[in-house]
């Protein structure tokens, strides 16, 4: 099977060895190449090469014998609308990426919970402010896919009451699940910490806006390691100014890198991190790719196939 690495030459030195090792470990006979006649390609390992433009202009039409496109990214919003892509598209669900996201979410949720920023700001004086127990601090997990469910369960394991929300009904052990517009309001009205791990689709844009932010208990903390368009930036800044939102930790933005003149940089209650919450780890992710190549060879259902209609 000829497999094209279509994730950019700059990524090839990072990915070649882990992919070849995973392919060998899986016992596959794969001709992994960086360039090929499109008609000879049977599968493609893909990541956008001009992601900073917001979308890609990649033309998949010449790959007439390609049976699957295996993305190295968890998010597929930059490719899913490509009309030339007719092959099955699989997003990346990688154990290393999941663990990285859990680490980020739990770390910043605990930071907000124990009031670490306040402690650091007042460490030159004896100021006793005792935080509530985790069991008294409801957390909203907006998005109950693989990452949202894993992070929600990790927080529940620490004793936080986790209120999960998704657009359609889901059942996740350890999480009180809600769905739909009414469910979103019920969740936000109780949440002192909100974590956003929804996909970026037309239906999720500005999930947190002036109205939905007003439903939160005053002073709630926002953590967004999901996608930038999930939050209305102007509405969030206004809510921070009034104290309706007490703290925001943001890892993703509508434009990346975040422009230096953006108000988030200077706001005292905003923490900007440079899209580091969950990086795909080549060693573990290569095994996911190899498993899908094995399934493709053996005629088995592929893992993590994207629903084009839903956009994820």
Order of alpha helices (4+ residues) and beta strands (2+ residues): beta-alpha-beta-beta-beta-beta-alpha-alpha-beta-alpha-beta-beta-alpha-beta-alpha-beta-alpha-beta-alpha-beta-alpha
